[in-house]
Amino acid sequence: MFKGLFTMSAVGFISPPSGRLYPSGVSSWSNHVWEALVVGIITASVTSWIAYRQRRLDSPRSDRRVSLPAELLLQVAILAGAVFASYLNGSQRGPFTVKGPDSLTVAHLGEDVVLSCLVVPFRQDMKLWVEWKDLDTGATILTCESDRTEQCLALGGRAHLFVGQPPAGNMSIGLRGVKESDAGTYRCTVSSNGHSSHVDMELAMVAFGRKPGLSITQSDESVVAYACQSEGWYPEPDIIWKDSFGNSLVPLSTVTKVRDEQGLYNVDIQYRTTDSVSSTVTCIIYNKLGNVKKMSTAYVVDFLPHAQFRVSEAEWSRIRSFQVSLTLDPDTANPWLILSEGGTSVSDSNERQHLPENPERFLVSHCVLASEGFAAGKRYWETEVGQKETWDLGLASETVSRKGKVKGVPGAGHWSLSHLSKTEYQTVDSPPRTLPLGQNPTVVGVYLNYERGQVSFFDAGGQLHLYTFAANFTERLYPFFCPGLHNWQKNAEPLHLRNPKA
């Protein structure tokens, strides 16, 4: 008749159903209350029966026949109440179960963790005994009784029950300074008055290592080496190693994961290329268990600003996507220069022109600025230099000297690449640097990244990076063109702006 009043727990022991058959406050009644309730019900039943017998003796015979069934039914109902009260008392005193964590317990190596084990339902009169075991090794970690006055300790004091909690049904243990060897499956078993229940749980370890360190080096003119290192991971981490366009470099790299004395993983990734070079590399070390990623990105020009290397097709397309159309500003042109009608080419002459001496005009240096200036963003432009013997290209600040000779230093607001003779190239840097180019470029590209403070020069015909300046830009910058002295027709060929086609 009591079918459905009990269910089987996850570990096979009988436990009360989740729905209540009685008010929630009943579970806190003491044994004395239950005993008084049962005695009271039985007393009511006996008293009722004695009263019935007395009435039966005093009443006519016909009334006796009518009242007997009713009285018997009343006695059955009263005694059923006593039985039900006894059942409720027994259900409170009987079987229980233990509850553990709902999911995998994850601990950080070296830190403290709690393995949860709670008795449900719990009563104050319970005397509990608990046993914790490591199921992977079969070793018993800790045993303890709930009424023990001293704190229960194990594993040299690293494992412990919490003071004052066992008498409240909390059999959870704390592990101090967890180690890699602590990972595994644990069982908490609780017993009381012949009843027993247990729960199993998994403990996993994690350690999140250092942010990846990146380096880019050039061992010779043709080899560029990329490296990523990170230490202190557990368990073995995943890696993402990609170029500036998201292409994975892992298949082309040497990846090493070595465990140190503490069992932690140290990651080393090496990638070498003799072909085209990506402008950036990104290294991500990923711990799936803790869902933690640590990422670093390196820019090649930050590590190799003065190296010559071929830019990848994808990177070259990205740079050229910032290409702009320029026109030369006649108000800034030195009087010895001749500009084309459309303002897209400039050459030196052997005759000075009569032009107004406005504030913008260069009077000593044979140079001209573009009409367009830039105070933010990324820009790229190309200039055809052909077979000219000398020229000077780059960027100049808005306040660069116009009436005196332009000083060849970046501090004077001037960043440029100079062709000094047939085979000699020099950057206007502090100090100036000579560039040993394998061949003379016929088209020079200039790439400005204003926010990063970088001006890069390229041999556009060969997609070859030549040099990158680093600066802190605060003014508007203008493309800067000096075609070199006329030199009696030996250097008369003009500089020509190669603007993108409309």
Buried (B, 14 or more C-beta within 10 A) or exposed (E): EEEEEBEEBBBEBBBBEEEEEBEEEBBEBEEEEBEEBBEEBBEBBEEBBEEBEEEBEEEEEEEEEEBEEEBEEBBEEBBEBBEBBBBBBEBBBBBBBBBBBEEEBBBBBEEEBEBBBBBEBBBEEBEBBBBBBBEEEEEEBBEBEBEEEEEBBBBEEBBBBBEEEBBBBBBBBEBBEBBBEBBBEBBBBBBBEEBBBBBBBBBBBBBBBBEBEBEBEBEEEEEBEBBBBBBBBBBEBEBBBBBBBEEEBEEEBEBEEEEEEEBBBBBBBEBBBEEBBBBBBBBBBBBEEBEBBBEBEBBBBBBBBBBBBBBBEBBBEBBBEBBBBBBBBBBBBBBBBBBBEEBBBBBBBEEEEEBEEEEEBBBEBBBBBBBBBBEEEBBBBBBBBEEBBBBBBBBBBEEBBBEEEBBBBBEBBBBBBBBBEEEEBBBBBEEEEEBEBEEBBBBBBBBBBBEBEBBBBBBBBBBBBBBBBBBEBEEBBBBBBBBBBBEEEEBBBBBBBBBEEE
